[in-house]
């Protein structure tokens, strides 16, 4: 599939992945969300990336590469969205490409 391609398909997933990128929203305030809230790009173990909220962690404690798993978040009656929560699984080393330019701790 190439960029901007309309040939889309569903991919079955185990619901586990890693935080690829994220932002913390403080405004505008919408019903059904606790503030501040995190919107992240999650890279699923199957290789697919999607955008979802990360819940169950203080935004300041969230990290790129952090393991997460899906947990469905009820926004209101009739509206449930997939969200992600930190996963207790052990961290695997990131690929050399994803660590380029990063300083070692």
C-alpha positions in Angstrom: 0.0 0.0 0.0 1.3 3.5 -0.8 0.7 6.8 0.8 -2.8 8.2 0.2 -3.9 4.9 -1.2 -7.6 4.2 -0.8 -7.1 0.4 -1.0 -7.6 -0.1 2.8 -8.2 -3.3 4.6 -8.7 -4.6 8.2 -5.9 -6.3 10.1 -6.6 -8.7 13.0 -4.5 -7.7 16.0 -3.7 -9.1 19.4 -3.9 -5.5 20.7 -0.3 -5.2 21.9 2.2 -2.7 20.7 4.5 0.3 21.6 4.1 4.0 21.8 5.6 5.4 18.6 4.8 9.0 19.3 2.4 11.1 21.4 1.1 14.5 22.4 -0.6 15.7 25.6 -3.8 17.7 25.2 -4.9 20.2 27.7 -7.5 22.1 25.6 -10.1 22.2 24.1 -12.1 20.3 26.7 -14.5 17.7 25.4 -17.0 15.6 27.3 -16.0 12.1 28.2 -12.3 12.8 28.6 -10.2 13.4 31.7 -7.6 16.2 31.3 -4.8 16.3 30.4 -5.1 13.4 28.0 -2.7 11.6 25.7 -3.2 11.0 22.0 -0.6 8.6 20.7 0.5 6.8 17.5 0.7 3.2 18.5 2.7 0.7 16.5 1.0 -2.6 16.9 3.1 -5.8 17.1 1.6 -6.7 13.7 3.3 -3.6 12.2 0.2 -1.5 11.8 0.1 2.0 13.3 -3.0 3.7 14.6 -3.9 6.8 16.6 -5.6 6.3 20.0 -5.6 7.6 23.6 -3.3 6.2 26.2 -5.0 6.0 29.6 -4.0 4.7 33.0 -0.6 6.5 33.2 0.4 10.1 34.1 1.4 11.8 30.8 4.8 12.7 32.3 5.5 9.0 32.9 4.8 7.9 29.3 7.7 7.2 27.1 8.4 6.5 23.4 8.8 2.8 22.9 6.7 2.0 26.0 4.8 -1.3 25.7 1.0 -0.9 25.7 -2.1 -3.1 25.3 -5.6 -2.3 24.2 -8.3 -1.5 26.8 -11.7 -0.4 25.5 -12.6 3.0 27.0 -16.3 3.9 27.4 -16.8 7.5 26.5 -20.5 7.6 27.0 -23.6 5.4 26.4 -23.3 3.9 23.0 -19.7 5.1 22.4 -16.7 2.9 23.3 -13.3 3.5 21.8 -10.1 1.5 21.8 -7.5 3.1 24.1 -4.2 1.7 25.3 -2.8 1.2 28.8 0.8 0.5 29.8 1.7 -3.2 29.5 3.8 -5.0 32.1 5.6 -7.1 29.5 9.3 -6.8 29.5 10.9 -4.2 27.1 12.6 -5.6 24.0 15.5 -3.7 22.5 14.5 -1.2 19.9 15.9 -1.7 16.4 19.1 0.2 15.5 17.2 2.4 13.1 14.8 3.6 15.9 17.7 4.6 18.2 19.7 6.7 15.7 20.6 10.0 17.1 19.6 9.1 20.7 22.0 9.6 23.6 22.7 6.7 25.8 21.5 7.1 29.4 
